[in-house]
Amino acid sequence: MWLRGVVSLFQKYLAKLLMNKKNRKLRVKLVKSRFGRIKAHQASIAGIGLKKINQVVEVHATAENIGMINKISYLVEVEEV
């Protein structure tokens, strides 16, 4: 049950990042494996550009990227650049 609260706080944080500035970037790190996950989640990981565990990529904070990050929030760590 506590996971829902964490995810909703995470989504609010990312939405606030998007509204504050248009050219923001996010640093996304894959922490858990993509194998054994739902196909849509695997596609989101590939869409962001992550391939290996502990790989870090920087993406623009667009609505599309934030939506993909929200979908796989239990697999990644996100920080603002």
C-alpha positions as CSV (number, residue, x, y, z in Angstrom):
1,M,0.0,0.0,0.0
2,W,2.8,2.4,0.8
3,L,4.1,1.9,-2.8
4,R,1.1,3.7,-4.2
5,G,1.9,6.8,-2.1
6,V,5.5,6.8,-3.2
7,V,4.5,6.4,-6.9
8,S,1.9,9.2,-6.7
9,L,4.5,11.5,-5.0
10,F,7.0,10.6,-7.7
11,Q,4.5,11.5,-10.4
12,K,3.7,14.9,-8.7
13,Y,7.4,15.6,-8.5
14,L,8.0,14.9,-12.2
15,A,4.9,16.9,-13.2
16,K,6.2,19.9,-11.2
17,L,9.6,19.6,-12.9
18,L,7.9,19.7,-16.3
19,M,5.9,22.8,-15.5
20,N,8.7,24.8,-14.0
21,K,11.0,24.9,-17.1
22,K,10.8,23.8,-20.6
23,N,14.4,22.8,-21.3
24,R,14.9,20.6,-18.2
25,K,16.8,17.4,-18.4
26,L,16.4,14.3,-16.2
27,R,19.1,11.8,-15.5
28,V,17.6,8.3,-15.5
29,K,19.5,5.3,-14.1
30,L,18.2,1.7,-14.6
31,V,18.4,0.0,-11.2
32,K,16.5,-3.2,-11.7
33,S,16.6,-5.7,-14.6
34,R,14.2,-5.3,-17.5
35,F,13.9,-9.1,-18.0
36,G,10.7,-10.7,-16.7
37,R,8.8,-7.4,-17.0
38,I,5.6,-6.5,-18.9
39,K,6.3,-5.9,-22.7
40,A,5.1,-2.3,-22.4
41,H,7.5,-1.6,-19.6
42,Q,10.4,-3.2,-21.6
43,A,9.4,-0.9,-24.5
44,S,9.4,2.1,-22.2
45,I,12.9,1.2,-21.0
46,A,14.1,0.9,-24.6
47,G,12.3,4.2,-25.5
48,I,14.2,6.1,-22.9
49,G,17.5,4.5,-24.2
50,L,18.4,2.2,-21.3
51,K,19.9,-1.2,-22.1
52,K,22.0,-2.3,-19.1
53,I,21.6,-2.2,-15.3
54,N,23.4,0.9,-13.8
55,Q,23.4,2.6,-17.2
56,V,22.6,6.4,-17.0
57,V,21.0,8.5,-19.7
58,E,19.9,12.1,-19.8
59,V,16.5,12.8,-21.4
60,H,14.5,16.0,-21.9
61,A,11.7,16.4,-19.5
62,T,8.9,16.2,-22.0
63,A,5.5,14.8,-21.3
64,E,6.2,11.7,-23.3
65,N,9.4,10.9,-21.4
66,I,7.9,11.6,-18.1
67,G,5.0,9.3,-18.9
68,M,7.5,6.5,-19.7
69,I,9.4,7.2,-16.5
70,N,6.2,7.1,-14.5
71,K,5.4,3.7,-16.0
72,I,8.7,2.2,-15.0
73,S,9.3,4.2,-11.8
74,Y,9.9,1.0,-9.8
75,L,12.9,0.1,-12.1
76,V,14.7,3.4,-12.3
77,E,16.2,6.3,-10.2
78,V,15.6,9.8,-11.5
79,E,17.3,13.0,-10.7
80,E,17.1,16.5,-12.1
81,V,20.2,17.8,-14.0
